[in-house]
Amino acid sequence: MSETYAFLFCLGLGIAARFLYMAETLLAKRTDILPVTVILDMLTVIIVGGAFTLYVILTGSVLAPYMFAALLGGYFITYKLTSKGRIKN
């Protein structure tokens, strides 16, 4: 059962990462200053990476490939749902 919780947490974290990145992108476009953009990107990575690391440490979970797949899958699904279809192949 703990694997299910880890999967759901990582999936949710991936979704949260996409929304955090979208908010960060809007703020960076508003300021239009490169150092602000770099700092906001670094904060996004630190928040998502820190949450993932804290979850693993505090629950004593063993790192498994499905955790990374769920994290990236949550981000990708949210990306596909929120993208405006700017790139056409």
C-alpha positions in Angstrom: 0.0 0.0 0.0 2.9 2.4 0.6 3.9 2.0 -3.0 0.4 3.3 -4.0 0.8 6.3 -1.8 4.2 7.0 -3.1 2.9 6.8 -6.7 0.0 9.1 -6.0 2.2 11.6 -4.2 4.7 11.7 -7.0 1.9 12.0 -9.6 0.4 14.9 -7.6 3.8 16.5 -7.2 4.3 16.4 -11.0 0.9 18.1 -11.5 1.8 20.7 -8.8 5.2 21.2 -10.5 3.5 22.1 -13.8 1.2 24.6 -12.2 4.1 26.1 -10.2 6.1 26.4 -13.4 3.2 28.1 -15.2 2.8 30.7 -12.4 6.6 31.2 -12.4 6.5 31.8 -16.2 3.8 34.4 -15.9 5.7 36.2 -13.2 9.0 36.0 -15.2 7.3 37.5 -18.3 5.9 40.3 -16.3 9.3 41.3 -14.9 11.2 40.5 -18.1 14.5 40.5 -16.3 16.9 37.5 -16.9 18.2 37.2 -13.3 14.6 37.1 -12.0 13.7 34.4 -14.4 16.8 32.3 -13.4 16.0 32.7 -9.7 12.4 31.7 -10.2 13.4 28.7 -12.2 15.8 27.6 -9.5 13.2 28.1 -6.8 10.8 25.9 -8.8 13.4 23.1 -9.0 14.3 23.5 -5.3 10.6 23.4 -4.2 9.7 20.3 -6.3 13.0 18.5 -5.6 12.9 19.4 -1.9 9.3 18.0 -1.6 10.3 14.8 -3.3 13.4 14.4 -1.2 11.5 15.1 2.0 8.8 12.6 1.1 11.4 9.9 0.6 13.3 10.7 3.8 10.3 11.2 6.1 8.4 8.1 4.9 11.5 5.9 4.6 10.5 4.9 1.1 12.9 3.2 -1.2 13.6 5.0 -4.4 12.1 3.2 -7.3 11.8 4.0 -11.0 8.0 4.3 -10.8 8.3 7.3 -8.5 10.3 9.2 -11.1 7.9 8.0 -13.9 4.9 9.2 -11.9 6.5 12.6 -11.3 7.3 13.1 -14.9 4.0 11.5 -16.0 2.1 13.9 -13.8 4.0 16.9 -15.3 3.5 15.6 -18.9 -0.2 15.0 -18.5 -0.7 18.4 -17.1 1.5 19.9 -19.8 -0.6 18.3 -22.5 -3.9 19.4 -20.9 -2.7 23.0 -20.4 -0.7 23.6 -23.6 -2.3 25.9 -26.1 -1.2 23.8 -29.1 1.4 26.3 -30.2 3.6 23.6 -31.8 2.0 21.7 -34.7 3.7 18.8 -36.2 
